[in-house]
Amino acid sequence: MTDEQNWQAPGTRPSASGSDQQHSAAPPVPPPAPPVYGQQSPGFGQQFPAYGQQNPYGYAPPSWTPPPKPGLIPLRPLSFGTLIGAPFQTLRRNPKITVGAALLIQGIPAIVASLLIFGGAALLLGRLNNADQADQSTLTAGAIGGSIVLGLLSLVVSAVSEALLQGVVVGEVARGTVGEKLTFRALWQLVKGRIGALIGWTFLLAIGWGVVVGLLIVVAVVLFSLGGPAGIVGGILVLFIGGLGIAALAIWVNTKLVMVPSALVLERLSLRAAVARSWSLTRGYFWKTFGVVALITLIAYMVAQIISFPFGLIGGIIGGIAAPTSMSDPQANEVSQVIVSQLSVNVLASIVTSIVGAIMSVVKTSAVALLYIDLRMRKEGLDLELVRFVEARQTGRTDVPDPYLAPARPQEPFAQQPYGQQPPSGWYPPPPPPPAA
């Protein structure tokens, strides 16, 4: 008799004779009765039966379902690693919009401003170098004034382009979260009504900090003008202690107000309401917000420095080759050669740095926009609104409201609402239906 002939099915009894086997199946185990309402459920800590065993409780073990990820991020509160990695995925997901907008809105204006600054500086320094001794003071004052004007022009162009890029990138991240890929025209239609508010906020923030730094400098200059050891020591202490205080204050205030552009674009709030909104969203999450922003900024700075470092090295080598005796025997023509060579290399370095800086600006703005979405998920349940929006769009509905405009959810639990009473606006799920008549 082989092993196959000796094999017996589970729950059967072999017959008396080995050749004529009769199997009689054991009666099946009836399933347990469903638990009676009010009966105590299985105690905490009891394990579910092993695979293939009968479930004595009458229900299947729960299975974990991952959160949906229709686009850039999963629709759940985000971890620190996701907040660091997802901004770089923004560049790959829709490069025509992100990289294209960075080059068009910020890169090209920065390059033009750099060309104007270096061209004006070369013209002013050339005239100053070739001028007579009697005209040196006048040309020096003109060069200083022209440099200040060019610097202010560069700051204005940079602020406006940064505000425009913030609006486009925030809109792209918000729509990419729900799986949408908009064209540049559609994205511009989405954010163009908020450009004025973004530019106003950028200038307001810059002017505010400029006033604070200017007051500190004025106080230090007054102390220095008093003369004597006391005035000098007082001026130095004011600059040192005041500088540290302003730096700490800037870190705190800028971190608390980092959500203002996102609130302006996505919730279409006024400037004052957006400031209050950012302040309330970051309450309790200051260090997380600061950590993400600081780390992304550090990464962007290191990338820009790594790319711009070779140009500075090449500029020094070219200057030494063009005028090797300019330091020992400075003549007008050799100094001019050094200036021209240095400015040429600096222009090229500025162009490359502007392009890299524009792309890194997309990464930094994306990180802030993702932080805004993450905080709203944690505090207001925005992930539920986003899931409802995605599901409605998948069914073909086009009348779904914008999930980012949904009102904030109340903090009180739904169970505390009296039966049949309408909860506050924005609460999900809806109130239970009234009992049947």
C-alpha positions as CSV (number, residue, x, y, z in Angstrom):
1,M,0.0,0.0,0.0
2,T,1.4,3.4,-1.0
3,D,1.5,6.6,0.9
4,E,-1.3,8.0,-1.2
5,Q,-3.5,4.9,-0.3
6,N,-2.7,5.4,3.4
7,W,-3.6,9.1,3.3
8,Q,-6.7,10.0,5.2
9,A,-8.7,13.2,4.8
10,P,-9.0,15.3,8.0
11,G,-12.1,14.4,9.9
12,T,-12.6,10.9,8.4
13,R,-12.3,7.4,9.9
14,P,-10.6,4.5,8.1
15,S,-12.6,1.3,7.4
16,A,-11.6,-2.0,8.9
17,S,-10.1,-3.3,5.6
18,G,-7.3,-1.4,4.0
19,S,-8.5,-2.2,0.4
20,D,-12.1,-1.1,0.9
21,Q,-11.9,2.2,2.7
22,Q,-15.0,4.1,3.5
23,H,-14.7,7.7,4.6
24,S,-17.4,9.3,6.6
25,A,-17.0,13.1,7.1
26,A,-17.1,14.4,10.5
27,P,-20.1,16.7,11.2
28,P,-19.2,20.4,10.6
29,V,-18.7,22.7,13.5
30,P,-21.6,25.1,13.6
31,P,-20.7,28.7,13.6
32,P,-21.1,30.5,16.9
33,A,-24.2,32.5,17.5
34,P,-23.8,36.2,17.0
35,P,-23.2,38.2,20.2
36,V,-26.3,39.4,21.9
37,Y,-26.7,43.2,22.2
38,G,-25.1,44.3,25.5
39,Q,-23.1,41.2,25.8
40,Q,-19.4,41.8,26.6
41,S,-17.1,41.5,23.7
42,P,-13.9,39.4,23.8
43,G,-11.4,40.8,26.2
44,F,-8.6,43.1,25.2
45,G,-5.4,41.2,24.3
46,Q,-7.1,38.1,22.9
47,Q,-5.5,37.1,19.6
48,F,-7.4,36.3,16.4
49,P,-7.3,32.6,15.5
50,A,-4.4,31.4,13.3
51,Y,-4.7,31.0,9.6
52,G,-7.1,28.2,8.7
53,Q,-8.7,27.9,12.1
54,Q,-12.4,28.5,12.8
55,N,-13.1,32.1,14.0
56,P,-15.0,31.7,17.3
57,Y,-16.1,35.3,17.4
58,G,-18.2,35.4,14.2
59,Y,-16.4,38.3,12.5
60,A,-13.4,38.7,10.3
61,P,-10.2,40.3,11.6
62,P,-9.7,43.9,10.6
63,S,-7.5,44.6,7.7
64,W,-5.4,47.8,7.2
65,T,-6.2,49.9,4.2
66,P,-3.5,52.5,3.2
67,P,-4.7,56.0,2.7
68,P,-5.4,57.0,-0.9
69,K,-2.6,58.8,-2.9
70,P,-4.2,60.3,-6.0
71,G,-1.3,62.6,-6.6
72,L,1.8,64.1,-4.9
73,I,1.2,62.9,-1.3
74,P,-1.0,60.4,0.5
75,L,-4.1,62.0,1.9
76,R,-3.1,61.7,5.6
77,P,-1.0,63.7,8.0
78,L,2.5,63.7,6.7
79,S,5.7,62.5,8.3
80,F,8.9,64.5,8.5
81,G,10.5,62.4,5.8
82,T,7.6,63.0,3.4
83,L,7.7,66.7,4.0
84,I,11.4,66.7,3.1
85,G,11.1,64.4,0.0
86,A,7.9,65.5,-1.5
87,P,9.0,69.0,-2.5
88,F,11.7,67.5,-4.8
89,Q,9.0,65.2,-6.3
90,T,7.2,68.4,-7.3
91,L,9.9,69.1,-9.8
92,R,9.6,65.7,-11.4
93,R,5.8,65.4,-11.4
94,N,5.1,68.4,-13.5
95,P,8.5,69.9,-14.7
96,K,6.9,72.0,-17.5
97,I,5.1,74.0,-14.8
98,T,7.5,74.0,-11.9
99,V,10.9,74.4,-13.7
100,G,9.3,76.4,-16.5
101,A,7.7,78.8,-14.1
102,A,10.9,79.1,-12.1
103,L,12.9,80.1,-15.2
104,L,10.2,82.3,-16.7
105,I,9.1,84.1,-13.5
106,Q,12.2,84.3,-11.4
107,G,15.2,83.1,-13.4
108,I,15.0,85.4,-16.4
109,P,14.3,88.6,-14.3
110,A,17.1,87.7,-12.0
111,I,19.5,87.3,-15.0
112,V,18.4,90.6,-16.5
113,A,18.9,92.3,-13.1
114,S,22.3,90.8,-12.8
115,L,23.3,92.0,-16.2
116,L,22.1,95.5,-15.4
117,I,24.0,95.5,-12.1
118,F,27.3,94.2,-13.4
119,G,27.1,96.3,-16.6
120,G,26.4,99.4,-14.6
121,A,29.2,98.5,-12.1
122,A,31.6,98.0,-14.9
123,L,30.7,101.3,-16.5
124,L,31.0,103.2,-13.2
125,L,34.3,101.6,-12.2
126,G,35.7,102.1,-15.6
127,R,34.9,105.8,-15.6
128,L,36.3,106.1,-12.1
129,N,39.5,104.4,-13.0
130,N,40.2,106.5,-16.1
131,A,39.1,109.9,-14.5
132,D,41.4,112.7,-13.4
133,Q,42.3,113.2,-9.8
134,A,40.1,116.3,-9.6
135,D,37.0,114.4,-10.7
136,Q,37.6,111.3,-8.4
137,S,35.4,112.5,-5.6
138,T,32.4,113.4,-7.9
139,L,32.6,110.1,-9.8
140,T,33.0,108.2,-6.5
141,A,29.7,109.7,-5.2
142,G,28.0,109.0,-8.5
143,A,29.3,105.4,-8.4
144,I,28.0,104.9,-4.9
145,G,24.6,106.4,-5.8
146,G,24.3,104.3,-8.9
147,S,25.2,101.1,-7.1
148,I,22.5,101.9,-4.5
149,V,19.9,102.4,-7.2
150,L,20.9,99.2,-9.0
151,G,20.7,97.3,-5.8
152,L,17.3,98.6,-5.0
153,L,16.1,97.7,-8.5
154,S,17.4,94.2,-8.1
155,L,15.6,93.8,-4.7
156,V,12.3,95.0,-6.3
157,V,12.6,92.6,-9.2
158,S,13.5,89.8,-6.9
159,A,10.6,90.5,-4.5
160,V,8.0,90.7,-7.3
161,S,9.3,87.6,-9.1
162,E,9.4,85.7,-5.8
163,A,5.8,86.6,-5.1
164,L,4.6,85.5,-8.5
165,L,6.5,82.2,-8.2
166,Q,5.0,81.5,-4.8
167,G,1.5,81.9,-6.1
168,V,2.1,79.5,-9.0
169,V,3.9,76.8,-7.0
170,V,1.3,76.9,-4.1
171,G,-1.4,76.4,-6.7
172,E,0.5,73.6,-8.4
173,V,1.1,71.7,-5.1
174,A,-2.5,72.1,-4.0
175,R,-3.9,70.7,-7.2
176,G,-1.2,68.1,-7.4
177,T,-2.2,66.8,-4.0
178,V,-5.7,65.8,-5.4
179,G,-4.1,64.3,-8.6
180,E,-4.7,67.2,-11.0
181,K,-2.2,68.4,-13.6
182,L,-3.0,71.9,-14.7
183,T,-1.5,73.8,-17.6
184,F,0.3,77.1,-17.0
185,R,-2.7,79.0,-18.3
186,A,-5.2,77.2,-16.0
187,L,-2.8,77.6,-13.1
188,W,-2.4,81.3,-13.8
189,Q,-6.2,81.7,-13.9
190,L,-6.3,80.1,-10.5
191,V,-3.8,82.4,-8.8
192,K,-3.9,85.6,-10.8
193,G,-6.4,87.2,-8.5
194,R,-4.1,86.8,-5.5
195,I,-0.9,88.2,-7.1
196,G,-1.5,91.7,-5.7
197,A,-1.9,90.4,-2.2
198,L,1.3,88.3,-2.5
199,I,3.3,91.2,-3.8
200,G,2.0,93.4,-1.0
201,W,2.8,90.9,1.6
202,T,6.4,90.5,0.3
203,F,7.0,94.2,0.3
204,L,5.3,94.6,3.7
205,L,7.5,92.0,5.3
206,A,10.7,93.4,3.7
207,I,9.9,97.0,4.8
208,G,9.1,95.9,8.3
209,W,12.4,94.1,8.8
210,G,14.2,97.0,7.1
211,V,12.8,99.4,9.5
212,V,13.8,97.3,12.5
213,V,17.4,96.9,11.2
214,G,17.5,100.6,10.3
215,L,16.5,101.6,13.9
216,L,19.3,99.4,15.3
217,I,21.9,101.0,13.0
218,V,20.7,104.5,13.9
219,V,21.0,103.8,17.6
220,A,24.5,102.3,17.1
221,V,25.6,105.3,15.0
222,V,24.3,107.7,17.7
223,L,26.4,105.9,20.3
224,F,29.5,105.9,18.1
225,S,29.1,109.7,17.5
226,L,29.3,110.4,21.2
227,G,32.9,109.5,21.1
228,G,35.0,108.1,23.9
229,P,35.4,104.6,25.1
230,A,31.8,104.5,26.5
231,G,30.3,105.4,23.2
232,I,32.3,102.9,21.2
233,V,31.7,100.1,23.6
234,G,28.0,101.0,23.7
235,G,27.7,101.0,20.0
236,I,29.4,97.6,19.7
237,L,27.2,96.1,22.4
238,V,24.1,97.5,20.7
239,L,25.1,96.0,17.3
240,F,26.1,92.6,18.8
241,I,23.2,92.1,21.3
242,G,20.7,93.8,19.1
243,G,21.8,91.8,16.1
244,L,21.3,88.5,18.0
245,G,17.9,89.7,19.3
246,I,16.7,90.7,15.8
247,A,18.0,87.3,14.4
248,A,16.0,85.4,17.1
249,L,13.0,87.5,16.6
250,A,13.1,87.1,12.8
251,I,13.3,83.3,13.1
252,W,10.3,83.3,15.4
253,V,8.1,85.7,13.5
254,N,9.0,84.4,10.0
255,T,8.3,80.9,11.1
256,K,4.9,81.9,12.5
257,L,4.0,83.8,9.3
258,V,5.4,81.3,6.8
259,M,1.9,80.1,5.9
260,V,0.6,83.5,4.8
261,P,1.2,83.0,1.0
262,S,-0.6,79.6,1.1
263,A,-3.5,81.1,3.0
264,L,-3.7,84.0,0.6
265,V,-3.8,81.8,-2.5
266,L,-5.7,78.7,-1.4
267,E,-8.3,80.3,1.0
268,R,-8.4,83.7,-0.7
269,L,-8.2,85.5,2.6
270,S,-7.4,89.1,3.1
271,L,-3.9,90.0,4.2
272,R,-4.9,90.6,7.8
273,A,-6.9,87.3,8.0
274,A,-4.1,85.4,6.3
275,V,-1.6,86.6,9.0
276,A,-4.0,85.5,11.7
277,R,-4.5,82.2,9.9
278,S,-0.8,81.4,9.7
279,W,-0.3,82.3,13.3
280,S,-3.1,80.0,14.5
281,L,-2.0,77.1,12.2
282,T,1.6,77.0,13.5
283,R,0.5,77.1,17.1
284,G,1.8,73.9,18.7
285,Y,3.9,73.0,15.6
286,F,6.5,75.7,15.7
287,W,9.6,73.5,15.9
288,K,8.3,71.1,13.2
289,T,7.6,74.0,10.9
290,F,11.0,75.6,11.7
291,G,12.8,72.3,11.2
292,V,11.4,71.6,7.8
293,V,11.9,75.1,6.5
294,A,15.4,75.4,7.9
295,L,16.5,72.0,6.5
296,I,15.1,72.7,3.0
297,T,16.7,76.2,3.0
298,L,20.1,74.6,4.1
299,I,19.8,72.0,1.3
300,A,19.0,74.7,-1.3
301,Y,21.9,76.9,-0.1
302,M,24.4,74.0,-0.2
303,V,23.3,73.1,-3.8
304,A,23.7,76.8,-4.9
305,Q,27.2,77.1,-3.3
306,I,28.4,73.8,-4.8
307,I,27.4,75.0,-8.2
308,S,28.7,78.6,-7.8
309,F,32.0,77.7,-6.2
310,P,33.8,76.6,-9.4
311,F,33.0,80.0,-11.0
312,G,34.6,81.9,-8.2
313,L,37.7,79.7,-8.5
314,I,37.9,80.2,-12.2
315,G,37.4,83.9,-11.9
316,G,40.5,84.2,-9.7
317,I,42.6,82.1,-12.1
318,I,41.5,84.2,-15.1
319,G,42.3,87.4,-13.2
320,G,45.8,86.2,-12.5
321,I,46.3,85.2,-16.1
322,A,44.9,88.4,-17.6
323,A,47.0,90.7,-15.4
324,P,49.7,88.8,-13.4
325,T,51.5,92.0,-12.2
326,S,48.4,94.0,-11.3
327,M,49.1,93.7,-7.6
328,S,52.8,94.6,-7.7
329,D,52.6,97.3,-10.4
330,P,49.0,98.5,-10.7
331,Q,48.5,100.2,-14.0
332,A,45.2,101.5,-15.4
333,N,45.1,99.0,-18.3
334,E,45.9,96.0,-16.1
335,V,43.4,96.9,-13.5
336,S,40.8,97.3,-16.2
337,Q,41.6,93.9,-17.5
338,V,41.2,92.4,-14.0
339,I,37.8,94.2,-13.6
340,V,36.6,93.1,-17.0
341,S,37.6,89.4,-16.5
342,Q,36.2,89.3,-13.0
343,L,32.9,90.9,-14.1
344,S,32.6,88.4,-17.0
345,V,33.0,85.4,-14.8
346,N,30.7,86.9,-12.2
347,V,28.0,87.5,-14.9
348,L,28.2,83.8,-15.9
349,A,28.2,82.7,-12.3
350,S,25.2,84.9,-11.6
351,I,23.3,83.5,-14.5
352,V,23.9,79.9,-13.4
353,T,23.2,80.8,-9.8
354,S,19.9,82.5,-10.8
355,I,18.7,79.4,-12.6
356,V,19.7,77.1,-9.7
357,G,18.2,79.6,-7.2
358,A,14.9,79.7,-9.1
359,I,14.6,75.9,-9.1
360,M,15.5,75.8,-5.4
361,S,12.8,78.4,-4.7
362,V,10.3,76.0,-6.1
363,V,11.5,73.4,-3.7
364,K,11.3,75.8,-0.7
365,T,7.8,77.1,-1.6
366,S,6.6,73.5,-2.2
367,A,7.8,72.5,1.3
368,V,5.9,75.4,2.9
369,A,2.7,74.6,0.9
370,L,2.9,70.9,2.0
371,L,3.4,72.1,5.6
372,Y,0.2,74.2,5.3
373,I,-1.7,71.2,4.0
374,D,-0.3,68.9,6.7
375,L,-1.3,71.3,9.5
376,R,-4.8,71.6,8.2
377,M,-5.0,67.8,8.0
378,R,-3.9,67.5,11.6
379,K,-6.0,70.3,13.0
380,E,-9.1,70.5,10.8
381,G,-9.4,67.1,9.0
382,L,-8.6,68.5,5.6
383,D,-7.7,64.9,4.5
384,L,-11.3,63.9,4.7
385,E,-12.3,66.9,2.5
386,L,-9.7,66.0,0.0
387,V,-10.8,62.3,-0.1
388,R,-14.4,63.4,-0.6
389,F,-13.3,65.7,-3.4
390,V,-11.2,63.0,-5.2
391,E,-14.0,60.5,-4.9
392,A,-16.6,62.9,-6.3
393,R,-14.3,63.8,-9.2
394,Q,-13.9,60.1,-9.9
395,T,-17.6,59.6,-10.2
396,G,-17.8,62.4,-12.8
397,R,-19.1,65.2,-10.8
398,T,-18.0,68.7,-11.7
399,D,-19.9,70.7,-9.2
400,V,-17.7,69.8,-6.2
401,P,-16.6,72.8,-4.2
402,D,-12.9,73.5,-3.6
403,P,-11.8,71.5,-0.6
404,Y,-9.3,74.1,0.5
405,L,-12.1,76.6,0.9
406,A,-14.0,74.4,3.4
407,P,-14.5,76.0,6.8
408,A,-12.5,74.9,9.8
409,R,-14.0,72.0,11.8
410,P,-15.0,72.5,15.4
411,Q,-12.9,71.0,18.1
412,E,-15.9,69.6,20.0
413,P,-16.6,65.9,19.4
414,F,-19.7,65.1,17.4
415,A,-21.0,62.8,20.2
416,Q,-21.6,65.9,22.4
417,Q,-24.2,67.3,20.0
418,P,-27.8,66.6,21.1
419,Y,-29.7,64.1,18.9
420,G,-31.4,65.8,16.0
421,Q,-29.7,69.1,16.4
422,Q,-27.8,70.5,13.4
423,P,-24.0,70.6,14.2
424,P,-21.9,73.6,13.3
425,S,-21.2,74.3,9.6
426,G,-18.4,72.3,8.1
427,W,-18.8,69.2,10.4
428,Y,-18.5,65.8,8.8
429,P,-20.4,63.4,8.9
430,P,-23.9,64.9,8.8
431,P,-26.3,64.6,11.7
432,P,-28.2,61.3,12.1
433,P,-31.6,61.1,10.5
434,P,-34.7,61.5,12.8
435,P,-36.5,58.3,13.8
436,A,-39.1,56.9,11.5
437,A,-42.7,57.7,12.3
